[in-house]
Amino acid sequence: MPRGRVSISARVTLLTVGVALVAAVLASVATARVLAAAQGVDVRSVLGTIHTERVGADGTLLEEVQVAARRPLVLRSVLTSAGVGLAVGLAAGASMSVLLGRPLRRTAEVARAMGAGRRDLRVAVEGPPEVADVAVSLNDLADALERSESRQRAFLLSVSHELRTPLTAVQGFAESIADGVVTGADAADAARVVVAESHRLERLVHDLLDLARLGAVDFRLDVADVDLGRLVEEAATVWRPRAGGVRFRCEPPAAAIVVRTDAARVRQVIDGLVQNALRVTPPGEVVVLAARGPVADDPAGTAVVLQVRDGGPGLTHDDQAVAFVPGALGERYRNDRPGGVGIGLSLVHGLVQRLNGVVDVGVAPEGGACFTVRLRDVPTS
């Protein structure tokens, strides 16, 4: 506890003692006044019988006798009540201090241990409801931190593995060319592998940098009037030849939709979602890139709705809950589905938020996953 600060136990004890003393003194004074008034009547009757001739017309002598008679009674009553109030206040204050202070001290000890890196400690839920609520909240925070750090560790392991693969290929083929092990046409093939893996490595690094910079002030948006229908058709032109055996379909809006946004960042969102859909969709199934204007069910202010739907394996309800958590789906389906480290969807989520929009995931009519992006105009800074 910082120096110069009074603990809650001391404050509760002092407050309880003070309240008990004040109540006891007030009660004793009231009682003494009643008793003294009754005694004063007796004194008046006695004096009226024996010493009537010595009492003045204004009753001065009688008042002096009454005051003298009341003083010992009032004093004894006040002192007795103050002593009882002090004892009761100390007992009540000590009990309340133990009731409040002990669970709070335990909670503080666990919080300090969590600050030092411990994640295996939990606080016993005890004490008054308000104190118990603090313990429950701290336990919930500990659980959330443990889950978050576990996901971060898994994400870092996945990223390390994904970075190591192209680096190993680049290093191996480059050494083969440099040492003369691979020559002629084989050298040209090896060089192409090096170039392809270096591009893959560059894309991964750029995605990581964008993901890290999304919350920073240096993440710039170049806002202008953008025709989203035209942007969607341009993206479809690029992705249709790269779909392989997957049937790729584009559904542009019936009329032009102009939105104040960053065209390059919106294209980055579209590319990320389409690439993810093509990666998990088997040959013969469909991937749909669609855009439309807002309808009544869309949130207020929605300017355009983009969708990427696929006929792939889809996502369960549990998958949808963590779809935009970095590395969550990549770790979950590492050995079951083709995919990366799970950066793409988290990057899409961050980009959409920066573009003043929302993104969610559900079930597509085609049977797979449906990612829906609702964009608003980006406010002018």
ABEGO torsion letter per residue (X at the ends): XBBGBBBAAAAAAAAAAAAAAAAAAAAAAAAAAAAAAAAAAAAAAAAAAAAAAABBAAGAAAAAAAAAAAAAAAAAAAAAAAAAAAAAAAAAAAAAAAAAAAAAAAAAAAAAAAAAGBAABBBBBBEBAAAAAAAAAAAAAAAAAAAAAAAAAAAAAAAAAAAAAAAAAAAAAAAAAAAGABBEAAAAAAAAAAAAAAAAAAAAAAAAAAAAAAABAABBBBBBBBBAAAAAAAAAAAAAAAAEABBBBBBBBABBBBBBBBAAAAAAAAAAAAAAAAAABBBGBBBBBBBBBBBAABBBGBABBBBBBBABAEBBAAAAAAAABBGAAAAAAAAABBEBAGAAAAAAAAAAAAAGBBBBBBBBAAGBBBBBBBBBBBBBX
